[in-house]
């Protein structure tokens, strides 16, 4: 992803897309007080540089579970394995870490079962160690990194905000083959036009509009902005594997949710019972966060830090051929 220099309007556009991913550009332009032509030009510039709006399924609503997978492998094999993982439909957030000897990714599996990917990885040559942590609960950043926000006024946010997904519990959501095709297309580009979606699925546009609205309202998926934190001058990213005293999990979770450095955090199974993906201005800021903000939290027993050296895949579908 190309690094770009953002001005105030760029940041306002990105904030708007983060909270209203599929809203027509003309409506966003009206709320931001700029011309539709100017906004369209800025949007194309950001998209050409690598920004994407993508649809991300809530896999719990689909009866699936997320596993954070950590691999240690030979340095010469890591890039090849990372690219292979990125091309799979059952992975997201694939990254190289720790100087290229470690890989992390999110793997998705049927709820209550292990991932078929884990079975395959265990037989892959050049992988020295595998650990897998089932995501028990999202703690922070479940709908994307909050650091991309903050450019809009409260009144502008309210005018753009779409209805919040309803709270649904109980049985997993049942989706059709057409729904699956829609979600696959929107994982590549969440703003794909209805004519294209209609041609892809053989379904009338009016039907698709109603169905997408229903799926979003029921919390089956949300829109995210796939963007390099470096655009916001956060040039250091790391995965923190925390061991937290069980009685302090809620308190630590609440604290992490209020830290701008935390892009995403989850409670997990395994010895590291909280995993956090974090961003910093530089290495010195990373040290300061570990030593002062995170280090001051009662109940944090151990912290292992893995610096991410290259992000291979984000929340959406892989674009590699």
LINRA-V164855 format. One record per helix or strand of 2 or more residues. SS is the DSSP state (H for helix, E for strand). FROM is the first residue (numbers start at 1). TO is the last residue. Records with the same first field share a line. If there is no record, write none. Layout:
# LINRA-V164855
SS=FROM-TO  FROM-TO
This chain:
# LINRA-V164855
H=8-19  25-32  36-48  75-86  98-100  116-121  146-148  154-160  177-188  194-201  205-217  229-232  246-257  283-294
E=52-57  64-73  91-97  102-110  127-140  221-226  236-244  262-268  274-280  300-313
